[in-house]
Amino acid sequence: MTTAPAKPIKLVVACALIDADNRVLLAQRPEGRKMAGLWEFPGGKVEQGETPESALIRELEEELGITLPARCLAPLTFASHAYEDFHLLMPLYISRTWEGDPEPLEFQALKWVRAARLRDYEMPPADLPLIPILQDWL
Ligand SMILES: Nc1nc2c([nH]c(=O)n2[C@@H]2O[C@H](COP(=O)(O)OP(=O)(O)OP(=O)(O)O)[C@@H](O)[C@H]2O)c(=O)[nH]1
């Protein structure tokens, strides 16, 4: 019997930013990248030497221009999804508090979305199981 070779696990951290109207921030992936045009939670890969929290704080600063102290991040849930060439493991944090107005520095667009409307936005397959969890929570 043969077993398929294990895919590398890619550790990506992401955050559901929630505004005063209880809407969640979705970001549209830029042109020219894999899954361009899909809507995702801001975040990115954990690099060597980083904790998940420090990676997320760095990504939110680079991608959105916001400052978010680690104490403002709470763990919400995670995604575990087999893509073709890697297995994605993505802790999803949640936050209601940060400094600055999110700007689409590395995205095509940003959108504040009500929980009930999340399915109107096409998201990467790994994110689909996260939607009902967020809807229950919000
Ligand atoms: N930030 C973020 N990434 C997500 C989400 N859902 C999801 O499948 N991903 C995947 O997680 C990976 C994030 O890596 P990345 O931010 O460094 O983006 P990337 O496309 O440049 O990755 P690459 O450098 O391997 O090509 C991508 O493969 C992206 O498709 C999500 O909601 N937020």
The ligand as an SDF file (V2000), in Angstrom:
LIG
                    3D

 33 35  0  0  0  0  0  0  0  0999 V2000
   -4.6770   36.2970    4.8940 N   0  0  0  0  0  0  0  0  0  0  0  0
   -5.4580   35.2910    4.5400 C   0  0  0  0  0  0  0  0  0  0  0  0
   -4.9680   34.2480    3.8150 N   0  0  0  0  0  0  0  0  0  0  0  0
   -5.8290   33.2730    3.4840 C   0  0  0  0  0  0  0  0  0  0  0  0
   -7.1920   33.3100    3.8720 C   0  0  0  0  0  0  0  0  0  0  0  0
   -7.8060   32.1970    3.4030 N   0  0  0  0  0  0  0  0  0  0  0  0
   -6.8740   31.4630    2.7380 C   0  0  0  0  0  0  0  0  0  0  0  0
   -7.0610   30.4060    2.1740 O   0  0  0  0  0  0  0  0  0  0  0  0
   -5.6660   32.1330    2.7730 N   0  0  0  0  0  0  0  0  0  0  0  0
   -4.4460   31.6530    2.1360 C   0  0  0  0  0  0  0  0  0  0  0  0
   -3.3380   31.7790    2.9890 O   0  0  0  0  0  0  0  0  0  0  0  0
   -2.1760   32.1580    2.2500 C   0  0  0  0  0  0  0  0  0  0  0  0
   -1.7200   33.5120    2.7500 C   0  0  0  0  0  0  0  0  0  0  0  0
   -0.4490   33.7060    2.3910 O   0  0  0  0  0  0  0  0  0  0  0  0
    0.0510   35.1870    2.0270 P   0  0  0  0  0  0  0  0  0  0  0  0
   -0.8040   36.2310    2.6600 O   0  0  0  0  0  0  0  0  0  0  0  0
    1.4770   35.2510    2.3130 O   0  0  0  0  0  0  0  0  0  0  0  0
   -0.3470   35.3080    0.5170 O   0  0  0  0  0  0  0  0  0  0  0  0
    0.3060   34.8170   -0.8150 P   0  0  0  0  0  0  0  0  0  0  0  0
   -0.8200   34.5360   -1.7240 O   0  0  0  0  0  0  0  0  0  0  0  0
    1.2690   35.8560   -1.2550 O   0  0  0  0  0  0  0  0  0  0  0  0
    1.0830   33.4770   -0.4780 O   0  0  0  0  0  0  0  0  0  0  0  0
    2.3380   32.9380   -1.2840 P   0  0  0  0  0  0  0  0  0  0  0  0
    3.4650   33.8850   -0.9610 O   0  0  0  0  0  0  0  0  0  0  0  0
    2.5810   31.5560   -0.7390 O   0  0  0  0  0  0  0  0  0  0  0  0
    1.9680   32.9490   -2.7380 O   0  0  0  0  0  0  0  0  0  0  0  0
   -2.5720   32.2230    0.8150 C   0  0  0  0  0  0  0  0  0  0  0  0
   -2.3310   30.9800    0.2090 O   0  0  0  0  0  0  0  0  0  0  0  0
   -4.0700   32.5010    0.9270 C   0  0  0  0  0  0  0  0  0  0  0  0
   -4.7520   32.0990   -0.1940 O   0  0  0  0  0  0  0  0  0  0  0  0
   -7.6810   34.4090    4.6180 C   0  0  0  0  0  0  0  0  0  0  0  0
   -8.8650   34.5260    4.9880 O   0  0  0  0  0  0  0  0  0  0  0  0
   -6.7710   35.3700    4.9240 N   0  0  0  0  0  0  0  0  0  0  0  0
  1  2  1  0
  2  3  2  0
  2 33  1  0
  3  4  1  0
  4  5  2  0
  4  9  1  0
  5  6  1  0
  5 31  1  0
  6  7  1  0
  7  8  2  0
  7  9  1  0
  9 10  1  0
 10 11  1  0
 10 29  1  0
 11 12  1  0
 12 13  1  0
 12 27  1  0
 13 14  1  0
 14 15  1  0
 15 16  2  0
 15 17  1  0
 15 18  1  0
 18 19  1  0
 19 20  2  0
 19 21  1  0
 19 22  1  0
 22 23  1  0
 23 24  2  0
 23 25  1  0
 23 26  1  0
 27 28  1  0
 27 29  1  0
 29 30  1  0
 31 32  2  0
 31 33  1  0
M  END
$$$$
